[in-house]
Amino acid sequence: MNSILEEDIKNIADSKLVNWQEFNNKSILITGATGLICSIMIKAFCKKKLNLKMYHHGRSKQFI
């Protein structure tokens, strides 16, 4: 992965603007998962390592 993209994902995951604990012990559905915004959002959720069930759907079989 591109180092700039990795840094952006880290910055999103470290952001205080999002109350990440709100997502703890939840299930969420993400549509458009292979798109730019949603794929970055999924990676940020994964970086936070929350107890979160993520269901995602996208057009491509090859996922992020």
N, C-alpha and C positions, 0 to 999 in steps of 0.2 A: 504494500500500500504506500502511496505517496506520503512523504514525511509531513508535508503541509496539511494534508487531509487528516493524518494521525493527530497532529497538534490541534487542529480544529475540533476534532472529536473529543480530545482530552479537555479542551476548554469548555465545551458544552457540558461534559460530564461533571466538571468541577464548578459549574456555574451556580451561584447562589440565587439566581433569578427563578430557578425551577425548584419546587419543593419535592425533591426526589422521594422522600419518605411517604408521600401520598400514594405512590405506586407500589410500595412494599405490600406483599401479600395480596396482590390484585391480579386479575386477568385482563389483558387488553387485546384488541384487534387492530391491526394496522393494515390498511389496504394501500395498494400502490407500492409495495415493499421493495420493488426493484428500481424505483425512481430515486432521484438524487436525495431529496429531502428525507423521505422515509427510510432509505437505507442508512443514512447518517444517524437518524434518530434511533434506529434499531441498534446500531453500533454503540451509541452513547448509553442506551439502556444496558447493553451487555457489559460495558466498561464499569458501570455502577455496581454490578453484581447484586442486584436486589432479588428478593424472593418474589419473582414476577413470572407469570405465565404469559408468553407473548405468542399470539397467533398472527401470522402475516400471510398476505396474499399478493401476488404480483403476476405480471404477464409472462415473464421469462421463467423457464425451468431452472436455469442457472442463476442461483441466488448469490447476492453480495459476496 
